[in-house]
Amino acid sequence: MTRTPRRYAVYLHLSGGQTEEVHFPTLETFQQWYQGIVNASGSGGFVNVPLSELDGEYLVVRPEAVIGVRVEPQFAALDDT
């Protein structure tokens, strides 16, 4: 039987050496958000990164500052982390 992740942790590795962790409820939600980064990378503008622990709060980064992305499915209950 296949387990279903409760959410996805996404680690953004930025050019200054920082790593930001954000969460998405589904892989499709992450993919839609990531398309915004890919499409905005040539424009030189900013992209909002939703901070999961704060509703309506965002981290704003330039798309070219994101040098790596790691996506990790999380199977544990939210209270277990």
Jmol script that loads the backbone (N, CA, C; Angstrom):
load data "model"
ATOM      1  N   MET A   1       0.836  -1.168   0.000  1.00  0.00           N
ATOM      2  CA  MET A   1       0.000   0.000   0.000  1.00  0.00           C
ATOM      3  C   MET A   1       0.894   1.249   0.000  1.00  0.00           C
ATOM      4  N   THR A   2       0.585   2.174  -0.853  1.00  0.00           N
ATOM      5  CA  THR A   2       1.381   3.390  -0.991  1.00  0.00           C
ATOM      6  C   THR A   2       0.964   4.420   0.047  1.00  0.00           C
ATOM      7  N   ARG A   3       1.962   5.005   0.700  1.00  0.00           N
ATOM      8  CA  ARG A   3       1.671   6.077   1.657  1.00  0.00           C
ATOM      9  C   ARG A   3       1.497   7.382   0.905  1.00  0.00           C
ATOM     10  N   THR A   4       0.649   8.250   1.442  1.00  0.00           N
ATOM     11  CA  THR A   4       0.421   9.565   0.850  1.00  0.00           C
ATOM     12  C   THR A   4       1.019  10.620   1.763  1.00  0.00           C
ATOM     13  N   PRO A   5       1.868  11.485   1.229  1.00  0.00           N
ATOM     14  CA  PRO A   5       2.448  12.548   2.068  1.00  0.00           C
ATOM     15  C   PRO A   5       1.381  13.518   2.552  1.00  0.00           C
ATOM     16  N   ARG A   6       1.538  14.007   3.780  1.00  0.00           N
ATOM     17  CA  ARG A   6       0.611  15.006   4.323  1.00  0.00           C
ATOM     18  C   ARG A   6       0.921  16.394   3.792  1.00  0.00           C
ATOM     19  N   ARG A   7       2.186  16.652   3.466  1.00  0.00           N
ATOM     20  CA  ARG A   7       2.611  17.916   2.896  1.00  0.00           C
ATOM     21  C   ARG A   7       4.010  17.721   2.325  1.00  0.00           C
ATOM     22  N   TYR A   8       4.512  18.768   1.678  1.00  0.00           N
ATOM     23  CA  TYR A   8       5.843  18.719   1.080  1.00  0.00           C
ATOM     24  C   TYR A   8       6.671  19.860   1.650  1.00  0.00           C
ATOM     25  N   ALA A   9       7.848  19.531   2.137  1.00  0.00           N
ATOM     26  CA  ALA A   9       8.799  20.542   2.591  1.00  0.00           C
ATOM     27  C   ALA A   9       9.685  20.891   1.399  1.00  0.00           C
ATOM     28  N   VAL A  10       9.813  22.183   1.137  1.00  0.00           N
ATOM     29  CA  VAL A  10      10.628  22.652   0.023  1.00  0.00           C
ATOM     30  C   VAL A  10      11.738  23.510   0.607  1.00  0.00           C
ATOM     31  N   TYR A  11      12.970  23.140   0.303  1.00  0.00           N
ATOM     32  CA  TYR A  11      14.141  23.864   0.784  1.00  0.00           C
ATOM     33  C   TYR A  11      14.704  24.662  -0.392  1.00  0.00           C
ATOM     34  N   LEU A  12      14.699  25.981  -0.245  1.00  0.00           N
ATOM     35  CA  LEU A  12      15.236  26.865  -1.273  1.00  0.00           C
ATOM     36  C   LEU A  12      16.659  27.241  -0.887  1.00  0.00           C
ATOM     37  N   HIS A  13      17.609  26.912  -1.724  1.00  0.00           N
ATOM     38  CA  HIS A  13      19.001  27.262  -1.496  1.00  0.00           C
ATOM     39  C   HIS A  13      19.269  28.541  -2.281  1.00  0.00           C
ATOM     40  N   LEU A  14      19.633  29.594  -1.566  1.00  0.00           N
ATOM     41  CA  LEU A  14      19.805  30.912  -2.168  1.00  0.00           C
ATOM     42  C   LEU A  14      21.272  31.228  -2.396  1.00  0.00           C
ATOM     43  N   SER A  15      21.539  32.147  -3.314  1.00  0.00           N
ATOM     44  CA  SER A  15      22.911  32.448  -3.722  1.00  0.00           C
ATOM     45  C   SER A  15      23.779  33.000  -2.589  1.00  0.00           C
ATOM     46  N   GLY A  16      23.196  33.599  -1.563  1.00  0.00           N
ATOM     47  CA  GLY A  16      23.966  34.125  -0.451  1.00  0.00           C
ATOM     48  C   GLY A  16      24.347  33.078   0.584  1.00  0.00           C
ATOM     49  N   GLY A  17      23.960  31.825   0.347  1.00  0.00           N
ATOM     50  CA  GLY A  17      24.280  30.747   1.277  1.00  0.00           C
ATOM     51  C   GLY A  17      23.144  30.389   2.218  1.00  0.00           C
ATOM     52  N   GLN A  18      22.053  31.147   2.205  1.00  0.00           N
ATOM     53  CA  GLN A  18      20.920  30.857   3.081  1.00  0.00           C
ATOM     54  C   GLN A  18      20.082  29.714   2.503  1.00  0.00           C
ATOM     55  N   THR A  19      19.378  29.036   3.395  1.00  0.00           N
ATOM     56  CA  THR A  19      18.407  28.027   3.000  1.00  0.00           C
ATOM     57  C   THR A  19      17.101  28.344   3.706  1.00  0.00           C
ATOM     58  N   GLU A  20      16.040  28.445   2.939  1.00  0.00           N
ATOM     59  CA  GLU A  20      14.713  28.714   3.490  1.00  0.00           C
ATOM     60  C   GLU A  20      13.854  27.476   3.317  1.00  0.00           C
ATOM     61  N   GLU A  21      13.112  27.137   4.357  1.00  0.00           N
ATOM     62  CA  GLU A  21      12.206  25.988   4.306  1.00  0.00           C
ATOM     63  C   GLU A  21      10.773  26.497   4.276  1.00  0.00           C
ATOM     64  N   VAL A  22      10.022  26.056   3.274  1.00  0.00           N
ATOM     65  CA  VAL A  22       8.600  26.381   3.170  1.00  0.00           C
ATOM     66  C   VAL A  22       7.843  25.081   2.925  1.00  0.00           C
ATOM     67  N   HIS A  23       6.540  25.100   3.175  1.00  0.00           N
ATOM     68  CA  HIS A  23       5.725  23.894   3.024  1.00  0.00           C
ATOM     69  C   HIS A  23       4.578  24.141   2.069  1.00  0.00           C
ATOM     70  N   PHE A  24       4.243  23.100   1.322  1.00  0.00           N
ATOM     71  CA  PHE A  24       3.117  23.127   0.406  1.00  0.00           C
ATOM     72  C   PHE A  24       2.239  21.920   0.700  1.00  0.00           C
ATOM     73  N   PRO A  25       0.914  22.078   0.625  1.00  0.00           N
ATOM     74  CA  PRO A  25       0.027  20.971   0.960  1.00  0.00           C
ATOM     75  C   PRO A  25       0.046  19.839  -0.066  1.00  0.00           C
ATOM     76  N   THR A  26       0.269  20.161  -1.345  1.00  0.00           N
ATOM     77  CA  THR A  26       0.310  19.133  -2.388  1.00  0.00           C
ATOM     78  C   THR A  26       1.467  19.419  -3.336  1.00  0.00           C
ATOM     79  N   LEU A  27       1.854  18.410  -4.064  1.00  0.00           N
ATOM     80  CA  LEU A  27       2.920  18.565  -5.046  1.00  0.00           C
ATOM     81  C   LEU A  27       2.463  19.480  -6.187  1.00  0.00           C
ATOM     82  N   GLU A  28       1.190  19.405  -6.542  1.00  0.00           N
ATOM     83  CA  GLU A  28       0.652  20.248  -7.607  1.00  0.00           C
ATOM     84  C   GLU A  28       0.715  21.726  -7.217  1.00  0.00           C
ATOM     85  N   THR A  29       0.440  22.047  -5.951  1.00  0.00           N
ATOM     86  CA  THR A  29       0.532  23.426  -5.475  1.00  0.00           C
ATOM     87  C   THR A  29       1.963  23.929  -5.601  1.00  0.00           C
ATOM     88  N   PHE A  30       2.930  23.104  -5.230  1.00  0.00           N
ATOM     89  CA  PHE A  30       4.334  23.481  -5.379  1.00  0.00           C
ATOM     90  C   PHE A  30       4.685  23.697  -6.844  1.00  0.00           C
ATOM     91  N   GLN A  31       4.235  22.801  -7.722  1.00  0.00           N
ATOM     92  CA  GLN A  31       4.566  22.907  -9.136  1.00  0.00           C
ATOM     93  C   GLN A  31       4.005  24.192  -9.747  1.00  0.00           C
ATOM     94  N   GLN A  32       2.800  24.576  -9.352  1.00  0.00           N
ATOM     95  CA  GLN A  32       2.223  25.833  -9.841  1.00  0.00           C
ATOM     96  C   GLN A  32       3.055  27.019  -9.362  1.00  0.00           C
ATOM     97  N   TRP A  33       3.445  27.004  -8.093  1.00  0.00           N
ATOM     98  CA  TRP A  33       4.261  28.084  -7.551  1.00  0.00           C
ATOM     99  C   TRP A  33       5.616  28.124  -8.252  1.00  0.00           C
ATOM    100  N   TYR A  34       6.219  26.956  -8.466  1.00  0.00           N
ATOM    101  CA  TYR A  34       7.541  26.887  -9.089  1.00  0.00           C
ATOM    102  C   TYR A  34       7.512  27.401 -10.527  1.00  0.00           C
ATOM    103  N   GLN A  35       6.434  27.182 -11.238  1.00  0.00           N
ATOM    104  CA  GLN A  35       6.302  27.720 -12.593  1.00  0.00           C
ATOM    105  C   GLN A  35       6.411  29.240 -12.583  1.00  0.00           C
ATOM    106  N   GLY A  36       5.921  29.878 -11.512  1.00  0.00           N
ATOM    107  CA  GLY A  36       6.058  31.324 -11.378  1.00  0.00           C
ATOM    108  C   GLY A  36       7.507  31.748 -11.288  1.00  0.00           C
ATOM    109  N   ILE A  37       8.328  30.962 -10.608  1.00  0.00           N
ATOM    110  CA  ILE A  37       9.768  31.258 -10.521  1.00  0.00           C
ATOM    111  C   ILE A  37      10.414  31.091 -11.896  1.00  0.00           C
ATOM    112  N   VAL A  38      10.089  30.011 -12.578  1.00  0.00           N
ATOM    113  CA  VAL A  38      10.695  29.745 -13.879  1.00  0.00           C
ATOM    114  C   VAL A  38      10.291  30.828 -14.886  1.00  0.00           C
ATOM    115  N   ASN A  39       9.029  31.217 -14.875  1.00  0.00           N
ATOM    116  CA  ASN A  39       8.548  32.221 -15.832  1.00  0.00           C
ATOM    117  C   ASN A  39       9.057  33.624 -15.507  1.00  0.00           C
ATOM    118  N   ALA A  40       9.329  33.916 -14.238  1.00  0.00           N
ATOM    119  CA  ALA A  40       9.776  35.246 -13.841  1.00  0.00           C
ATOM    120  C   ALA A  40      11.290  35.403 -13.887  1.00  0.00           C
ATOM    121  N   SER A  41      12.014  34.328 -14.131  1.00  0.00           N
ATOM    122  CA  SER A  41      13.472  34.398 -14.035  1.00  0.00           C
ATOM    123  C   SER A  41      14.086  35.355 -15.053  1.00  0.00           C
ATOM    124  N   GLY A  42      13.482  35.538 -16.204  1.00  0.00           N
ATOM    125  CA  GLY A  42      14.053  36.434 -17.201  1.00  0.00           C
ATOM    126  C   GLY A  42      13.665  37.885 -16.996  1.00  0.00           C
ATOM    127  N   SER A  43      12.636  38.136 -16.184  1.00  0.00           N
ATOM    128  CA  SER A  43      12.129  39.502 -16.059  1.00  0.00           C
ATOM    129  C   SER A  43      12.898  40.341 -15.043  1.00  0.00           C
ATOM    130  N   GLY A  44      13.656  39.726 -14.153  1.00  0.00           N
ATOM    131  CA  GLY A  44      14.419  40.469 -13.150  1.00  0.00           C
ATOM    132  C   GLY A  44      13.579  40.956 -11.992  1.00  0.00           C
ATOM    133  N   GLY A  45      12.333  40.529 -11.912  1.00  0.00           N
ATOM    134  CA  GLY A  45      11.446  40.948 -10.835  1.00  0.00           C
ATOM    135  C   GLY A  45      11.605  40.088  -9.603  1.00  0.00           C
ATOM    136  N   PHE A  46      10.637  40.173  -8.725  1.00  0.00           N
ATOM    137  CA  PHE A  46      10.648  39.406  -7.483  1.00  0.00           C
ATOM    138  C   PHE A  46       9.565  38.340  -7.513  1.00  0.00           C
ATOM    139  N   VAL A  47       9.746  37.301  -6.694  1.00  0.00           N
ATOM    140  CA  VAL A  47       8.775  36.226  -6.540  1.00  0.00           C
ATOM    141  C   VAL A  47       8.440  36.106  -5.068  1.00  0.00           C
ATOM    142  N   ASN A  48       7.156  35.949  -4.750  1.00  0.00           N
ATOM    143  CA  ASN A  48       6.718  35.740  -3.369  1.00  0.00           C
ATOM    144  C   ASN A  48       6.874  34.274  -3.000  1.00  0.00           C
ATOM    145  N   VAL A  49       7.491  34.028  -1.854  1.00  0.00           N
ATOM    146  CA  VAL A  49       7.625  32.678  -1.303  1.00  0.00           C
ATOM    147  C   VAL A  49       6.707  32.618  -0.088  1.00  0.00           C
ATOM    148  N   PRO A  50       5.645  31.792  -0.138  1.00  0.00           N
ATOM    149  CA  PRO A  50       4.714  31.754   0.990  1.00  0.00           C
ATOM    150  C   PRO A  50       5.350  31.119   2.222  1.00  0.00           C
ATOM    151  N   LEU A  51       5.295  31.806   3.350  1.00  0.00           N
ATOM    152  CA  LEU A  51       5.787  31.255   4.613  1.00  0.00           C
ATOM    153  C   LEU A  51       4.634  30.490   5.245  1.00  0.00           C
ATOM    154  N   SER A  52       4.792  29.188   5.369  1.00  0.00           N
ATOM    155  CA  SER A  52       3.682  28.339   5.789  1.00  0.00           C
ATOM    156  C   SER A  52       3.263  28.563   7.236  1.00  0.00           C
ATOM    157  N   GLU A  53       4.184  28.973   8.086  1.00  0.00           N
ATOM    158  CA  GLU A  53       3.826  29.151   9.489  1.00  0.00           C
ATOM    159  C   GLU A  53       3.092  30.473   9.738  1.00  0.00           C
ATOM    160  N   LEU A  54       3.113  31.372   8.769  1.00  0.00           N
ATOM    161  CA  LEU A  54       2.458  32.668   8.907  1.00  0.00           C
ATOM    162  C   LEU A  54       1.524  32.889   7.723  1.00  0.00           C
ATOM    163  N   ASP A  55       0.224  32.822   7.953  1.00  0.00           N
ATOM    164  CA  ASP A  55      -0.744  33.016   6.877  1.00  0.00           C
ATOM    165  C   ASP A  55      -0.668  34.431   6.327  1.00  0.00           C
ATOM    166  N   GLY A  56      -0.582  34.561   5.020  1.00  0.00           N
ATOM    167  CA  GLY A  56      -0.525  35.864   4.393  1.00  0.00           C
ATOM    168  C   GLY A  56       0.835  36.534   4.440  1.00  0.00           C
ATOM    169  N   GLU A  57       1.851  35.860   4.959  1.00  0.00           N
ATOM    170  CA  GLU A  57       3.209  36.409   5.028  1.00  0.00           C
ATOM    171  C   GLU A  57       4.060  35.759   3.944  1.00  0.00           C
ATOM    172  N   TYR A  58       4.922  36.565   3.334  1.00  0.00           N
ATOM    173  CA  TYR A  58       5.744  36.080   2.233  1.00  0.00           C
ATOM    174  C   TYR A  58       7.191  36.525   2.394  1.00  0.00           C
ATOM    175  N   LEU A  59       8.085  35.703   1.896  1.00  0.00           N
ATOM    176  CA  LEU A  59       9.476  36.063   1.705  1.00  0.00           C
ATOM    177  C   LEU A  59       9.579  36.449   0.235  1.00  0.00           C
ATOM    178  N   VAL A  60      10.229  37.546  -0.075  1.00  0.00           N
ATOM    179  CA  VAL A  60      10.339  38.005  -1.454  1.00  0.00           C
ATOM    180  C   VAL A  60      11.786  37.817  -1.908  1.00  0.00           C
ATOM    181  N   VAL A  61      11.956  37.074  -3.007  1.00  0.00           N
ATOM    182  CA  VAL A  61      13.298  36.813  -3.541  1.00  0.00           C
ATOM    183  C   VAL A  61      13.316  37.060  -5.045  1.00  0.00           C
ATOM    184  N   ARG A  62      14.493  37.318  -5.539  1.00  0.00           N
ATOM    185  CA  ARG A  62      14.670  37.383  -6.997  1.00  0.00           C
ATOM    186  C   ARG A  62      14.824  35.941  -7.497  1.00  0.00           C
ATOM    187  N   PRO A  63      14.174  35.593  -8.596  1.00  0.00           N
ATOM    188  CA  PRO A  63      14.266  34.213  -9.106  1.00  0.00           C
ATOM    189  C   PRO A  63      15.696  33.752  -9.363  1.00  0.00           C
ATOM    190  N   GLU A  64      16.573  34.651  -9.816  1.00  0.00           N
ATOM    191  CA  GLU A  64      17.950  34.231 -10.097  1.00  0.00           C
ATOM    192  C   GLU A  64      18.743  33.965  -8.820  1.00  0.00           C
ATOM    193  N   ALA A  65      18.228  34.368  -7.660  1.00  0.00           N
ATOM    194  CA  ALA A  65      18.900  34.098  -6.386  1.00  0.00           C
ATOM    195  C   ALA A  65      18.674  32.660  -5.920  1.00  0.00           C
ATOM    196  N   VAL A  66      17.688  31.979  -6.478  1.00  0.00           N
ATOM    197  CA  VAL A  66      17.413  30.581  -6.114  1.00  0.00           C
ATOM    198  C   VAL A  66      18.324  29.704  -6.956  1.00  0.00           C
ATOM    199  N   ILE A  67      19.313  29.088  -6.285  1.00  0.00           N
ATOM    200  CA  ILE A  67      20.285  28.278  -7.019  1.00  0.00           C
ATOM    201  C   ILE A  67      20.032  26.778  -6.863  1.00  0.00           C
ATOM    202  N   GLY A  68      19.133  26.425  -5.948  1.00  0.00           N
ATOM    203  CA  GLY A  68      18.808  25.017  -5.762  1.00  0.00           C
ATOM    204  C   GLY A  68      17.501  24.854  -5.032  1.00  0.00           C
ATOM    205  N   VAL A  69      16.805  23.754  -5.336  1.00  0.00           N
ATOM    206  CA  VAL A  69      15.525  23.449  -4.697  1.00  0.00           C
ATOM    207  C   VAL A  69      15.530  21.970  -4.333  1.00  0.00           C
ATOM    208  N   ARG A  70      15.152  21.679  -3.085  1.00  0.00           N
ATOM    209  CA  ARG A  70      15.006  20.280  -2.669  1.00  0.00           C
ATOM    210  C   ARG A  70      13.581  20.108  -2.170  1.00  0.00           C
ATOM    211  N   VAL A  71      12.885  19.106  -2.691  1.00  0.00           N
ATOM    212  CA  VAL A  71      11.502  18.829  -2.309  1.00  0.00           C
ATOM    213  C   VAL A  71      11.485  17.514  -1.543  1.00  0.00           C
ATOM    214  N   GLU A  72      10.903  17.534  -0.354  1.00  0.00           N
ATOM    215  CA  GLU A  72      10.891  16.361   0.515  1.00  0.00           C
ATOM    216  C   GLU A  72       9.460  16.070   0.978  1.00  0.00           C
ATOM    217  N   PRO A  73       8.908  14.913   0.618  1.00  0.00           N
ATOM    218  CA  PRO A  73       7.570  14.589   1.117  1.00  0.00           C
ATOM    219  C   PRO A  73       7.631  14.302   2.614  1.00  0.00           C
ATOM    220  N   GLN A  74       6.633  14.768   3.338  1.00  0.00           N
ATOM    221  CA  GLN A  74       6.566  14.527   4.781  1.00  0.00           C
ATOM    222  C   GLN A  74       5.310  13.722   5.082  1.00  0.00           C
ATOM    223  N   PHE A  75       5.531  12.559   5.706  1.00  0.00           N
ATOM    224  CA  PHE A  75       4.450  11.639   5.970  1.00  0.00           C
ATOM    225  C   PHE A  75       3.907  11.735   7.388  1.00  0.00           C
ATOM    226  N   ALA A  76       4.669  12.302   8.310  1.00  0.00           N
ATOM    227  CA  ALA A  76       4.261  12.381   9.721  1.00  0.00           C
ATOM    228  C   ALA A  76       3.159  13.407   9.878  1.00  0.00           C
ATOM    229  N   ALA A  77       2.427  13.293  10.978  1.00  0.00           N
ATOM    230  CA  ALA A  77       1.412  14.292  11.300  1.00  0.00           C
ATOM    231  C   ALA A  77       2.091  15.623  11.568  1.00  0.00           C
ATOM    232  N   LEU A  78       1.391  16.710  11.329  1.00  0.00           N
ATOM    233  CA  LEU A  78       1.972  18.030  11.514  1.00  0.00           C
ATOM    234  C   LEU A  78       2.421  18.257  12.950  1.00  0.00           C
ATOM    235  N   ASP A  79       1.742  17.663  13.910  1.00  0.00           N
ATOM    236  CA  ASP A  79       2.096  17.827  15.310  1.00  0.00           C
ATOM    237  C   ASP A  79       3.339  17.035  15.693  1.00  0.00           C
ATOM    238  N   ASP A  80       3.735  16.062  14.869  1.00  0.00           N
ATOM    239  CA  ASP A  80       4.883  15.220  15.167  1.00  0.00           C
ATOM    240  C   ASP A  80       6.202  15.890  14.829  1.00  0.00           C
ATOM    241  N   THR A  81       6.191  16.954  14.004  1.00  0.00           N
ATOM    242  CA  THR A  81       7.445  17.549  13.550  1.00  0.00           C
ATOM    243  C   THR A  81       8.000  18.536  14.534  1.00  0.00           C
TER     244      THR A  81
END
end "model"
wireframe off; spacefill off
backbone 0.3
color backbone group
